[in-house]
Amino acid sequence: MIGKWIGAALATVTLGWMTPAAAQAQGTALEARFDQTLGTQARAPRTFEAVYQTALEQRIAALANGSQGRIGVMAIDLSNGQEVGILADQRFPMASTSKIAVAATFLEGVEQGRWSLTSEFPLLIPRASARFSTPVAPVTQGKYYPAIDLIEMMITRSSNPATDALLAVVGGPQAVNAWARRNGIAEFSIDRDIATLVRDDGEFNPANHIDLRDSATPRAMAELLRGLYQGKYLSRQSSDLLLASMSRTITGKRRIRGMMPLNAEVLNKTGSLNNTSSDVGIIKTEDGRAIAVAIYVTGQGTRPAREAKIAAIARALYDGYRSPDNARQMAQATYDQAGSGGN
């Protein structure tokens, strides 16, 4: 019952057609009810602040209509920092988008001399086990591969056995979380290895339930992408290696890449679990912009419908950031927000 109420409340505040005053009033009322029901720890700041100032924000809000399931979006123009966010501070299941952070944690260890890209590790292949029968799903060792090949498999093909291989090497989920915290990424948490996550998938419906495990906010993921692209977390060599793998991703061709023009370049990582589909990455436009984008979609009825939402939102962001009128509106909105002290 609580989950259904939350879903209805969160769906309502994603609507882009409300007037700013109505959205603000409704958001405040919903926020109070939400906190009374679950406590403030169940939401992130600014979750219900649904006042959209620019045409692009309004367009993305309309596409991210949450009446059929929560949709979270965060985009950052890396040339000037201008942002577009819809439920950007609310937690969503990361699914396989978390693999970017696993790879980054491993590459940090390479830079520290703890292992090398030619070090070989075995695939960790899940063994059959009943859901929730053990805290950690049993796995068996498979073929050994050099780390550089494991990174390629986990990013380009989203290999779960390759991901769990490197996750075990770095020290498990807690090591990746520690890497994220060191780099200022707070609203991010990996709590299970991939074998366990997949085996126990479906415990909750992400369209109307916020599970903080193995989740991140769209804002946190976009910030992770920004730092990776700008060389903030790793050496330029390590960053470029990971970004190059993302440029070769073959999964999710109907997501961010689905409606992109041929002259756009996409470096991305997809994710899929029960009733949720996601895609995060860097979109490079023909006019030289780089945009960090994180899109998390739940519900919508079917996986193709979720993928169509991701494709439409990504194309709207691409077109919106390239539009001179939208650029001027976003710049003015950024100036106005800074002048009023932000939020």
C-alpha positions in Angstrom: 0.0 0.0 0.0 2.8 2.4 0.9 4.6 1.5 -2.3 1.6 2.3 -4.4 1.1 5.6 -2.7 4.7 6.6 -3.2 4.5 5.6 -6.9 1.4 7.8 -7.4 3.0 10.7 -5.5 6.3 10.5 -7.4 4.6 10.1 -10.7 2.5 13.2 -10.1 5.5 15.5 -9.5 7.2 14.5 -12.8 4.5 16.1 -14.9 5.8 19.0 -16.9 2.5 20.7 -17.7 1.8 22.1 -14.2 2.4 25.8 -13.6 5.5 26.5 -11.5 3.3 27.7 -8.6 1.1 24.6 -8.7 4.1 22.3 -9.0 5.8 24.0 -6.0 2.7 23.8 -3.8 2.0 20.2 -4.7 5.7 19.3 -4.2 5.7 20.8 -0.7 2.6 18.9 0.3 3.8 15.6 -1.2 7.2 16.0 0.5 5.5 16.4 3.9 3.4 13.3 3.4 6.4 11.3 2.1 8.4 12.2 5.2 5.6 11.3 7.6 5.2 7.9 5.9 8.9 6.8 5.4 11.1 9.5 7.1 13.4 11.9 5.4 16.2 9.3 4.9 14.1 7.7 2.1 14.5 10.7 -0.2 17.3 12.9 -1.4 17.3 16.7 -1.4 15.4 18.5 -4.1 13.4 15.4 -5.1 10.1 17.2 -5.2 11.2 20.6 -6.6 9.5 20.4 -9.9 9.7 23.9 -11.2 11.2 23.9 -14.7 12.5 27.2 -16.0 13.5 26.5 -19.6 11.9 25.1 -22.7 14.4 22.2 -22.6 13.6 21.4 -19.0 9.9 21.5 -19.8 10.4 19.2 -22.8 12.4 16.7 -20.8 9.8 16.8 -17.9 7.0 16.0 -20.4 8.9 13.1 -21.9 9.8 11.9 -18.3 6.1 11.7 -17.3 6.1 9.4 -14.4 2.4 8.3 -14.6 3.6 4.8 -15.8 6.7 4.5 -13.6 9.5 6.7 -12.2 11.9 8.3 -14.7 15.1 10.1 -13.6 17.3 12.2 -15.8 20.4 14.3 -15.4 22.4 16.0 -18.1 25.4 18.3 -17.8 27.0 20.3 -20.6 30.7 19.8 -19.8 31.7 22.9 -21.6 29.8 25.3 -19.3 28.2 23.2 -16.5 24.6 23.9 -17.5 22.3 21.2 -16.2 18.9 19.7 -16.8 17.5 17.4 -14.2 14.2 15.5 -13.6 14.0 13.5 -10.3 17.8 13.9 -10.5 18.2 13.5 -6.7 16.1 10.4 -6.3 17.6 7.0 -6.1 17.2 4.5 -9.0 18.5 1.0 -9.5 22.0 1.2 -11.2 21.9 -2.3 -12.7 24.9 -2.6 -14.9 25.6 1.1 -15.1 27.6 0.5 -11.9 30.2 -1.3 -13.9 31.8 2.0 -14.8 32.7 2.6 -11.2 34.0 -1.0 -10.8 36.3 -0.5 -13.7 37.4 2.9 -12.4 38.2 1.4 -9.0 40.3 -1.3 -10.6 42.2 1.2 -12.8 43.0 3.3 -9.7 44.7 0.1 -8.3 46.6 -0.3 -11.6 47.9 3.3 -11.1 48.9 2.5 -7.6 50.9 -0.6 -8.7 48.6 -3.1 -7.0 48.0 -5.0 -10.2 48.4 -4.4 -13.9 46.3 -4.5 -17.1 48.0 -7.7 -18.1 47.3 -9.4 -14.7 45.1 -12.4 -15.3 41.9 -13.2 -13.2 39.2 -15.9 -13.6 35.7 -15.2 -14.7 33.3 -15.8 -11.8 30.4 -17.7 -13.2 27.2 -18.1 -11.0 26.1 -21.5 -9.9 22.4 -22.4 -9.7 20.9 -21.4 -6.3 17.5 -20.5 -5.0 16.6 -16.8 -4.6 17.7 -15.4 -1.2 19.0 -18.8 -0.2 22.4 -17.4 0.7 23.7 -13.9 1.4 26.0 -14.1 -1.5 25.2 -16.2 -4.6 27.7 -19.1 -5.2 30.1 -18.8 -8.2 32.7 -20.9 -9.8 35.9 -19.9 -11.4 36.0 -19.9 -15.2 38.6 -19.1 -17.8 41.4 -16.6 -16.9 41.7 -13.4 -18.9 44.0 -10.4 -18.7 42.4 -7.5 -16.8 42.3 -5.3 -19.9 40.1 -7.9 -21.6 37.8 -8.2 -18.6 37.3 -4.4 -18.7 36.4 -4.6 -22.4 33.9 -7.5 -21.8 32.2 -5.9 -18.8 31.7 -2.5 -20.5 31.1 -3.3 -24.2 29.1 -6.5 -23.6 28.1 -6.0 -20.0 29.6 -9.4 -19.0 28.5 -10.2 -15.4 31.2 -12.9 -14.8 33.9 -10.4 -16.0 32.5 -7.7 -13.7 32.5 -10.0 -10.6 36.0 -11.1 -11.4 37.3 -7.5 -11.1 34.9 -6.7 -8.2 36.5 -9.5 -6.2 40.0 -8.3 -7.1 39.4 -4.7 -5.8 37.9 -5.9 -2.5 34.1 -6.2 -3.2 31.3 -3.6 -3.2 32.7 -1.8 -0.2 35.9 -1.0 -2.1 34.0 0.6 -5.0 31.9 2.6 -2.5 35.0 3.8 -0.9 36.4 4.9 -4.3 33.1 6.8 -4.9 33.3 8.6 -1.5 36.9 9.6 -2.0 35.9 11.3 -5.2 32.9 13.1 -3.7 30.1 10.9 -5.1 27.8 10.4 -2.1 24.4 9.3 -3.5 25.8 6.0 -4.8 26.0 2.5 -3.3 26.9 -1.0 -4.5 25.7 -3.5 -2.0 25.9 -6.9 -3.8 28.0 -8.5 -6.5 26.4 -9.0 -9.8 25.7 -12.7 -9.4 23.7 -12.0 -6.2 22.0 -8.9 -7.6 20.7 -10.8 -10.7 19.7 -13.9 -8.7 17.6 -11.9 -6.2 16.2 -9.4 -8.8 12.5 -8.7 -8.6 12.1 -8.3 -4.8 10.6 -4.9 -5.3 9.0 -3.0 -8.2 11.3 0.0 -8.9 8.4 1.8 -10.6 6.9 2.6 -7.2 9.5 1.5 -4.6 12.8 3.1 -3.8 15.4 0.5 -2.8 18.6 2.2 -1.7 20.7 -0.9 -2.3 22.7 -1.0 -5.5 21.3 2.5 -6.4 22.4 6.0 -7.4 20.8 9.3 -8.2 21.0 10.4 -11.8 22.9 13.4 -10.5 25.6 11.2 -8.9 26.0 9.2 -12.0 26.3 12.3 -14.2 28.9 13.7 -11.8 30.8 10.4 -12.0 30.8 10.6 -15.8 31.9 14.3 -15.7 34.8 13.5 -13.5 35.9 10.5 -15.6 35.7 12.5 -18.8 37.6 15.5 -17.4 40.3 13.3 -15.9 39.4 14.2 -12.3 39.5 10.7 -10.8 42.1 8.8 -12.9 45.1 9.5 -15.0 44.4 10.6 -18.6 45.6 7.2 -19.8 43.3 5.3 -17.5 40.3 7.6 -18.2 40.8 7.3 -22.0 41.0 3.5 -21.7 37.7 3.3 -20.0 36.0 5.9 -22.2 37.3 4.0 -25.3 35.6 0.9 -24.0 32.4 2.8 -23.5 32.6 4.0 -27.2 32.5 0.4 -28.3 29.4 -0.6 -26.2 27.2 -3.0 -28.3 24.3 -3.4 -25.8 21.2 -1.1 -25.8 21.3 0.1 -29.3 17.7 1.4 -29.0 18.6 3.5 -26.0 20.8 6.6 -26.0 22.1 5.7 -29.4 18.7 4.8 -30.8 17.7 8.3 -32.2 21.1 10.0 -32.3 22.2 11.5 -35.7 25.0 9.8 -37.5 27.5 12.6 -36.7 27.0 12.3 -32.9 29.4 10.2 -30.9 28.2 8.2 -27.9 30.2 6.6 -25.1 27.8 4.7 -22.9 27.0 1.9 -20.5 23.6 0.3 -20.3 21.8 -1.4 -17.4 18.7 -3.7 -17.1 16.9 -5.4 -14.3 13.3 -6.2 -13.4 11.0 -3.4 -14.8 13.9 -1.0 -15.2 16.2 0.0 -18.1 18.9 2.6 -18.0 21.7 4.2 -20.1 24.4 6.6 -19.0 27.3 8.1 -20.9 28.8 11.0 -22.8 27.2 12.4 -25.9 29.5 14.4 -28.2 27.7 16.7 -30.6 28.8 17.9 -34.0 29.5 21.4 -32.6 32.1 20.1 -30.2 30.0 19.8 -27.0 30.3 16.9 -24.6 27.2 16.2 -22.5 27.2 13.8 -19.5 23.8 12.1 -19.5 22.2 9.6 -17.0 18.7 8.3 -17.8 16.9 5.8 -15.5 13.5 4.5 -16.6 11.2 2.2 -14.7 7.8 0.8 -15.5 6.3 2.0 -18.9 4.8 -1.4 -19.5 7.5 -3.1 -21.5 11.3 -3.0 -22.1 10.9 -1.7 -25.6 8.7 1.1 -24.2 11.4 2.0 -21.6 14.1 2.0 -24.3 12.0 4.2 -26.5 11.7 6.7 -23.6 15.5 6.7 -23.2 16.0 7.3 -26.9 13.5 10.1 -27.0 14.9 11.9 -23.9 18.5 11.5 -25.2 17.6 13.0 -28.6 15.7 15.9 -26.9 18.8 16.6 -24.8 21.0 16.5 -27.9 18.8 18.9 -29.8 18.1 21.1 -26.8 21.7 21.7 -25.9 22.5 22.6 -29.6 19.6 25.1 -29.9 20.7 28.7 -29.5 17.4 29.7 -27.9 17.6 26.9 -25.3 21.3 27.8 -24.6 20.3 31.4 -23.9 17.4 30.3 -21.6 19.6 27.9 -19.7 22.4 30.4 -19.3 19.8 32.9 -17.9 18.3 30.3 -15.6 21.8 29.5 -14.3 22.5 33.2 -13.7 19.2 33.7 -11.9 19.8 30.7 -9.7 23.2 31.9 -8.7 21.9 35.4 -8.0 19.3 34.0 -5.6 21.7 31.7 -3.8 20.6 28.5 -5.5 18.6 25.8 -3.8 
